[in-house]
Structures are given as structure tokens and as C-alpha cells.
Amino acid sequence: MFTPKIPPPDTAPTPATSLVQPLTGITHTPACTCHQSSSVAPAPAPAPAAPVSRPAVHLTPGSLLVAAAGGTAMVLIIGTVLVSMLLATAITAASVAICAVVLRSLLNRPNNR
């Protein structure tokens, strides 16, 4: 069961008939032309173009009101979720503590029942 299953010799690939064919006809271009002799000097690099100026953000009173309302809603929703998670953790911790006290009292005084 745990021994490797070796294919029979008639179906196993041989080194002459490999499943992966070698790559042929691939030529690599040189990384740089600094070692090649050239009679023509390379052309200078073009100067970078001036950056395109972006228009300034214009907040209208309506868009400012929408942004403030959206931010307030996000803060209230995230705050509600975090407070509810904290409350669930506190309730769980209190119930585990009460269970521990009850179990301790049951295990310490078995003859008082």
C-alpha cells in the first residue's frame, strides 16, 4: 500500500524519448550595447515631458454635505459593530465565570446536597 507504483518498462519514457521537448531556435538579444563596437554615437535620451496639471478638487456645499453625512454614517455603523462585538465578548466572559463558580461549588461540597 505504501510502496511506490513504478510503471512497467514498456510504458516508461526513456531518456531518448523524453516527454519534454528541448527548446530550439531561441536567440537572446544582448542586455546592453556597451561592449559592441559602433561608429555611431547613441542618441541622447529625450527630455521628460512636463507633467499634466490636474484640476483642483472643487467641493460644492452639496458634495461637502454628502461627504460629511457619509463619513458620519460610516463612523456610526463601524462603532455599532465594534461595540456589539465587545458586548458579546463581555457577556460570554461573564457566563463562563458564572459557570466556573457553579462548577467549583458543586465539586468542592458534594456532601451538602
PyMOL CGO cylinders between C-alpha atoms (Angstrom):
from pymol import cmd
from pymol.cgo import CYLINDER

trace = [
    CYLINDER, 0.00, 0.00, 0.00, 2.79, 2.44, 0.86, 0.3, 1, 1, 1, 1, 1, 1,
    CYLINDER, 2.79, 2.44, 0.86, 5.23, 1.25, -1.82, 0.3, 1, 1, 1, 1, 1, 1,
    CYLINDER, 5.23, 1.25, -1.82, 5.61, 3.41, -4.92, 0.3, 1, 1, 1, 1, 1, 1,
    CYLINDER, 5.61, 3.41, -4.92, 3.93, 2.19, -8.07, 0.3, 1, 1, 1, 1, 1, 1,
    CYLINDER, 3.93, 2.19, -8.07, 6.53, 2.01, -10.83, 0.3, 1, 1, 1, 1, 1, 1,
    CYLINDER, 6.53, 2.01, -10.83, 5.19, 1.83, -14.40, 0.3, 1, 1, 1, 1, 1, 1,
    CYLINDER, 5.19, 1.83, -14.40, 6.12, -1.20, -16.47, 0.3, 1, 1, 1, 1, 1, 1,
    CYLINDER, 6.12, -1.20, -16.47, 9.25, -0.81, -18.62, 0.3, 1, 1, 1, 1, 1, 1,
    CYLINDER, 9.25, -0.81, -18.62, 7.34, -0.69, -21.90, 0.3, 1, 1, 1, 1, 1, 1,
    CYLINDER, 7.34, -0.69, -21.90, 5.38, 2.48, -20.92, 0.3, 1, 1, 1, 1, 1, 1,
    CYLINDER, 5.38, 2.48, -20.92, 8.10, 4.31, -19.01, 0.3, 1, 1, 1, 1, 1, 1,
    CYLINDER, 8.10, 4.31, -19.01, 9.72, 7.15, -21.01, 0.3, 1, 1, 1, 1, 1, 1,
    CYLINDER, 9.72, 7.15, -21.01, 13.34, 6.66, -21.90, 0.3, 1, 1, 1, 1, 1, 1,
    CYLINDER, 13.34, 6.66, -21.90, 15.94, 9.45, -21.98, 0.3, 1, 1, 1, 1, 1, 1,
    CYLINDER, 15.94, 9.45, -21.98, 15.85, 9.39, -25.79, 0.3, 1, 1, 1, 1, 1, 1,
    CYLINDER, 15.85, 9.39, -25.79, 12.08, 9.86, -25.86, 0.3, 1, 1, 1, 1, 1, 1,
    CYLINDER, 12.08, 9.86, -25.86, 11.61, 12.45, -23.16, 0.3, 1, 1, 1, 1, 1, 1,
    CYLINDER, 11.61, 12.45, -23.16, 8.19, 13.95, -22.57, 0.3, 1, 1, 1, 1, 1, 1,
    CYLINDER, 8.19, 13.95, -22.57, 9.68, 17.46, -22.50, 0.3, 1, 1, 1, 1, 1, 1,
    CYLINDER, 9.68, 17.46, -22.50, 10.91, 18.64, -25.86, 0.3, 1, 1, 1, 1, 1, 1,
    CYLINDER, 10.91, 18.64, -25.86, 14.04, 20.85, -25.89, 0.3, 1, 1, 1, 1, 1, 1,
    CYLINDER, 14.04, 20.85, -25.89, 13.64, 24.45, -26.97, 0.3, 1, 1, 1, 1, 1, 1,
    CYLINDER, 13.64, 24.45, -26.97, 15.37, 25.26, -30.24, 0.3, 1, 1, 1, 1, 1, 1,
    CYLINDER, 15.37, 25.26, -30.24, 15.74, 28.39, -32.29, 0.3, 1, 1, 1, 1, 1, 1,
    CYLINDER, 15.74, 28.39, -32.29, 15.62, 30.82, -29.37, 0.3, 1, 1, 1, 1, 1, 1,
    CYLINDER, 15.62, 30.82, -29.37, 18.05, 33.71, -29.62, 0.3, 1, 1, 1, 1, 1, 1,
    CYLINDER, 18.05, 33.71, -29.62, 18.69, 36.23, -26.89, 0.3, 1, 1, 1, 1, 1, 1,
    CYLINDER, 18.69, 36.23, -26.89, 19.28, 39.89, -27.55, 0.3, 1, 1, 1, 1, 1, 1,
    CYLINDER, 19.28, 39.89, -27.55, 22.19, 41.44, -25.66, 0.3, 1, 1, 1, 1, 1, 1,
    CYLINDER, 22.19, 41.44, -25.66, 21.28, 43.28, -22.47, 0.3, 1, 1, 1, 1, 1, 1,
    CYLINDER, 21.28, 43.28, -22.47, 23.34, 46.31, -23.41, 0.3, 1, 1, 1, 1, 1, 1,
    CYLINDER, 23.34, 46.31, -23.41, 25.30, 47.55, -26.40, 0.3, 1, 1, 1, 1, 1, 1,
    CYLINDER, 25.30, 47.55, -26.40, 28.25, 48.86, -24.41, 0.3, 1, 1, 1, 1, 1, 1,
    CYLINDER, 28.25, 48.86, -24.41, 30.61, 46.03, -25.45, 0.3, 1, 1, 1, 1, 1, 1,
    CYLINDER, 30.61, 46.03, -25.45, 29.84, 46.25, -29.12, 0.3, 1, 1, 1, 1, 1, 1,
    CYLINDER, 29.84, 46.25, -29.12, 31.92, 48.50, -31.31, 0.3, 1, 1, 1, 1, 1, 1,
    CYLINDER, 31.92, 48.50, -31.31, 29.85, 51.09, -33.06, 0.3, 1, 1, 1, 1, 1, 1,
    CYLINDER, 29.85, 51.09, -33.06, 30.86, 54.04, -35.16, 0.3, 1, 1, 1, 1, 1, 1,
    CYLINDER, 30.86, 54.04, -35.16, 27.63, 55.93, -34.47, 0.3, 1, 1, 1, 1, 1, 1,
    CYLINDER, 27.63, 55.93, -34.47, 27.23, 57.60, -31.08, 0.3, 1, 1, 1, 1, 1, 1,
    CYLINDER, 27.23, 57.60, -31.08, 23.98, 56.82, -29.31, 0.3, 1, 1, 1, 1, 1, 1,
    CYLINDER, 23.98, 56.82, -29.31, 21.30, 59.46, -29.42, 0.3, 1, 1, 1, 1, 1, 1,
    CYLINDER, 21.30, 59.46, -29.42, 20.72, 61.40, -26.18, 0.3, 1, 1, 1, 1, 1, 1,
    CYLINDER, 20.72, 61.40, -26.18, 17.67, 60.47, -24.15, 0.3, 1, 1, 1, 1, 1, 1,
    CYLINDER, 17.67, 60.47, -24.15, 14.66, 62.70, -24.77, 0.3, 1, 1, 1, 1, 1, 1,
    CYLINDER, 14.66, 62.70, -24.77, 13.80, 65.21, -22.07, 0.3, 1, 1, 1, 1, 1, 1,
    CYLINDER, 13.80, 65.21, -22.07, 10.81, 64.18, -19.92, 0.3, 1, 1, 1, 1, 1, 1,
    CYLINDER, 10.81, 64.18, -19.92, 7.57, 65.88, -20.80, 0.3, 1, 1, 1, 1, 1, 1,
    CYLINDER, 7.57, 65.88, -20.80, 6.13, 68.41, -18.41, 0.3, 1, 1, 1, 1, 1, 1,
    CYLINDER, 6.13, 68.41, -18.41, 3.62, 66.82, -16.02, 0.3, 1, 1, 1, 1, 1, 1,
    CYLINDER, 3.62, 66.82, -16.02, 0.00, 67.40, -16.85, 0.3, 1, 1, 1, 1, 1, 1,
    CYLINDER, 0.00, 67.40, -16.85, -1.57, 69.69, -14.31, 0.3, 1, 1, 1, 1, 1, 1,
    CYLINDER, -1.57, 69.69, -14.31, -4.54, 68.18, -12.55, 0.3, 1, 1, 1, 1, 1, 1,
    CYLINDER, -4.54, 68.18, -12.55, -7.61, 70.23, -11.91, 0.3, 1, 1, 1, 1, 1, 1,
    CYLINDER, -7.61, 70.23, -11.91, -8.12, 71.20, -8.29, 0.3, 1, 1, 1, 1, 1, 1,
    CYLINDER, -8.12, 71.20, -8.29, -10.91, 69.47, -6.39, 0.3, 1, 1, 1, 1, 1, 1,
    CYLINDER, -10.91, 69.47, -6.39, -13.87, 71.77, -6.03, 0.3, 1, 1, 1, 1, 1, 1,
    CYLINDER, -13.87, 71.77, -6.03, -16.24, 70.93, -3.20, 0.3, 1, 1, 1, 1, 1, 1,
    CYLINDER, -16.24, 70.93, -3.20, -19.68, 72.36, -3.55, 0.3, 1, 1, 1, 1, 1, 1,
    CYLINDER, -19.68, 72.36, -3.55, -21.85, 72.74, -0.44, 0.3, 1, 1, 1, 1, 1, 1,
    CYLINDER, -21.85, 72.74, -0.44, -23.97, 69.79, -1.57, 0.3, 1, 1, 1, 1, 1, 1,
    CYLINDER, -23.97, 69.79, -1.57, -21.00, 67.45, -2.10, 0.3, 1, 1, 1, 1, 1, 1,
    CYLINDER, -21.00, 67.45, -2.10, -19.50, 68.56, 1.22, 0.3, 1, 1, 1, 1, 1, 1,
    CYLINDER, -19.50, 68.56, 1.22, -22.78, 67.75, 2.95, 0.3, 1, 1, 1, 1, 1, 1,
    CYLINDER, -22.78, 67.75, 2.95, -22.91, 64.31, 1.28, 0.3, 1, 1, 1, 1, 1, 1,
    CYLINDER, -22.91, 64.31, 1.28, -19.30, 63.57, 2.28, 0.3, 1, 1, 1, 1, 1, 1,
    CYLINDER, -19.30, 63.57, 2.28, -19.95, 64.60, 5.89, 0.3, 1, 1, 1, 1, 1, 1,
    CYLINDER, -19.95, 64.60, 5.89, -23.15, 62.51, 6.05, 0.3, 1, 1, 1, 1, 1, 1,
    CYLINDER, -23.15, 62.51, 6.05, -21.37, 59.50, 4.54, 0.3, 1, 1, 1, 1, 1, 1,
    CYLINDER, -21.37, 59.50, 4.54, -18.49, 59.80, 6.98, 0.3, 1, 1, 1, 1, 1, 1,
    CYLINDER, -18.49, 59.80, 6.98, -20.85, 60.10, 9.92, 0.3, 1, 1, 1, 1, 1, 1,
    CYLINDER, -20.85, 60.10, 9.92, -22.80, 57.05, 8.78, 0.3, 1, 1, 1, 1, 1, 1,
    CYLINDER, -22.80, 57.05, 8.78, -19.58, 55.03, 8.42, 0.3, 1, 1, 1, 1, 1, 1,
    CYLINDER, -19.58, 55.03, 8.42, -18.41, 56.00, 11.90, 0.3, 1, 1, 1, 1, 1, 1,
    CYLINDER, -18.41, 56.00, 11.90, -21.79, 55.10, 13.42, 0.3, 1, 1, 1, 1, 1, 1,
    CYLINDER, -21.79, 55.10, 13.42, -22.01, 51.74, 11.64, 0.3, 1, 1, 1, 1, 1, 1,
    CYLINDER, -22.01, 51.74, 11.64, -18.42, 50.73, 12.46, 0.3, 1, 1, 1, 1, 1, 1,
    CYLINDER, -18.42, 50.73, 12.46, -18.85, 51.91, 16.05, 0.3, 1, 1, 1, 1, 1, 1,
    CYLINDER, -18.85, 51.91, 16.05, -22.06, 49.91, 16.44, 0.3, 1, 1, 1, 1, 1, 1,
    CYLINDER, -22.06, 49.91, 16.44, -20.39, 46.76, 15.12, 0.3, 1, 1, 1, 1, 1, 1,
    CYLINDER, -20.39, 46.76, 15.12, -17.38, 47.15, 17.40, 0.3, 1, 1, 1, 1, 1, 1,
    CYLINDER, -17.38, 47.15, 17.40, -19.48, 47.87, 20.48, 0.3, 1, 1, 1, 1, 1, 1,
    CYLINDER, -19.48, 47.87, 20.48, -21.69, 44.86, 19.80, 0.3, 1, 1, 1, 1, 1, 1,
    CYLINDER, -21.69, 44.86, 19.80, -18.62, 42.63, 19.43, 0.3, 1, 1, 1, 1, 1, 1,
    CYLINDER, -18.62, 42.63, 19.43, -17.24, 43.95, 22.72, 0.3, 1, 1, 1, 1, 1, 1,
    CYLINDER, -17.24, 43.95, 22.72, -20.59, 43.39, 24.42, 0.3, 1, 1, 1, 1, 1, 1,
    CYLINDER, -20.59, 43.39, 24.42, -20.80, 39.82, 23.09, 0.3, 1, 1, 1, 1, 1, 1,
    CYLINDER, -20.80, 39.82, 23.09, -17.31, 39.14, 24.44, 0.3, 1, 1, 1, 1, 1, 1,
    CYLINDER, -17.31, 39.14, 24.44, -18.21, 40.60, 27.84, 0.3, 1, 1, 1, 1, 1, 1,
    CYLINDER, -18.21, 40.60, 27.84, -21.42, 38.54, 28.09, 0.3, 1, 1, 1, 1, 1, 1,
    CYLINDER, -21.42, 38.54, 28.09, -19.55, 35.37, 27.11, 0.3, 1, 1, 1, 1, 1, 1,
    CYLINDER, -19.55, 35.37, 27.11, -16.84, 36.04, 29.69, 0.3, 1, 1, 1, 1, 1, 1,
    CYLINDER, -16.84, 36.04, 29.69, -19.44, 36.66, 32.43, 0.3, 1, 1, 1, 1, 1, 1,
    CYLINDER, -19.44, 36.66, 32.43, -21.34, 33.47, 31.63, 0.3, 1, 1, 1, 1, 1, 1,
    CYLINDER, -21.34, 33.47, 31.63, -18.13, 31.43, 31.63, 0.3, 1, 1, 1, 1, 1, 1,
    CYLINDER, -18.13, 31.43, 31.63, -17.21, 32.93, 35.02, 0.3, 1, 1, 1, 1, 1, 1,
    CYLINDER, -17.21, 32.93, 35.02, -20.63, 32.07, 36.46, 0.3, 1, 1, 1, 1, 1, 1,
    CYLINDER, -20.63, 32.07, 36.46, -20.35, 28.50, 35.14, 0.3, 1, 1, 1, 1, 1, 1,
    CYLINDER, -20.35, 28.50, 35.14, -16.91, 28.19, 36.70, 0.3, 1, 1, 1, 1, 1, 1,
    CYLINDER, -16.91, 28.19, 36.70, -18.20, 29.36, 40.10, 0.3, 1, 1, 1, 1, 1, 1,
    CYLINDER, -18.20, 29.36, 40.10, -21.15, 26.95, 39.98, 0.3, 1, 1, 1, 1, 1, 1,
    CYLINDER, -21.15, 26.95, 39.98, -18.95, 24.01, 38.97, 0.3, 1, 1, 1, 1, 1, 1,
    CYLINDER, -18.95, 24.01, 38.97, -16.46, 24.87, 41.69, 0.3, 1, 1, 1, 1, 1, 1,
    CYLINDER, -16.46, 24.87, 41.69, -19.16, 24.94, 44.33, 0.3, 1, 1, 1, 1, 1, 1,
    CYLINDER, -19.16, 24.94, 44.33, -20.57, 21.63, 43.11, 0.3, 1, 1, 1, 1, 1, 1,
    CYLINDER, -20.57, 21.63, 43.11, -17.20, 19.93, 43.09, 0.3, 1, 1, 1, 1, 1, 1,
    CYLINDER, -17.20, 19.93, 43.09, -16.00, 21.30, 46.44, 0.3, 1, 1, 1, 1, 1, 1,
    CYLINDER, -16.00, 21.30, 46.44, -19.05, 20.34, 48.54, 0.3, 1, 1, 1, 1, 1, 1,
    CYLINDER, -19.05, 20.34, 48.54, -20.51, 17.07, 47.22, 0.3, 1, 1, 1, 1, 1, 1,
    CYLINDER, -20.51, 17.07, 47.22, -21.82, 16.01, 50.68, 0.3, 1, 1, 1, 1, 1, 1,
    CYLINDER, -21.82, 16.01, 50.68, -24.00, 19.09, 51.26, 0.3, 1, 1, 1, 1, 1, 1,
    CYLINDER, -24.00, 19.09, 51.26, -26.64, 18.12, 48.71, 0.3, 1, 1, 1, 1, 1, 1,
]
cmd.load_cgo(trace, "trace")
